[in-house]
Amino acid sequence: MKNLKFVISYSGGKDSMLSLYRMIQKGYKPAALLVTFDKNNNSWFHGIPKELFQKTAEVLDIPLLEVNCPNGDDYSIEFSKALKNAKKLGIDLCVFGDIDIENHKSWCLERCNEAEIIGEFPLWQEDREKLTNEFLEIGFRTVIKKVNLNLLNKEFLGLILTKEIVNNIKEMGCDPSGENGEYHTFVFDGPIFKEKVDFEIIKKETSGDYGYLTIK
């Protein structure tokens, strides 16, 4: 019988959530949310506090697999190590939310090959805007957590993503899905949540080219 268990490389954002949802709809069983954390116990790239991932894992009823990467130098090593440990537990599949950036996919597959695990990309090469709209139409709710200030302005921080906001992002000449790094999100509610994840907005801040929403 085919092993239906998988881990998902989970950023907290809309694309990894849509990938998770699609796999569940196909009958696969999520064994863990694999999340990488920096030295401040925030997720890499999105800067979401570990406590919010713990809450998310609880309301999704999926265990959280914490991968601690204090600095960027050990990121690939620790990620591969986590996949090897998952393999020892009988998990043969790791799911990713990437859409169409080839070097991202190559990195993911390298980590999977090191662990002798299959890499799965449920959204691969689909239309970016259609995927974003699908996510919203399913009923997921997500807040804009981070923006690239070279592409979007700080006012987008803290907005709940809607089709209207997606259109506003398009009108500014940006990709509606944010796949190029225009924006990142934190998903806090949806059809597979037992209840929504409550969070508090502390402030908006900037660091270099990026604007961040500080939440807890």
Buried (B, 14 or more C-beta within 10 A) or exposed (E): EEEBBBBBBBBBBBBBBBBBBBBBEEEBEBBBBBBBBBEEEBBBBBBBBBEBBBBBBBBBEBBBBBBBBEEEEEBBEBBBBBBBBBBEEEBBBBBBBBBBEEEBBEBBBEBBEBBEBBBBBBBEEBBBBEBBBBBBEBEBBBBBBBBBBEBBEBEBBBBEBEEEBBEBBEEEEBBBBBBEBBBBBBBBBBEBBEEEBEBEEEEBEEEEEBBBBBBE
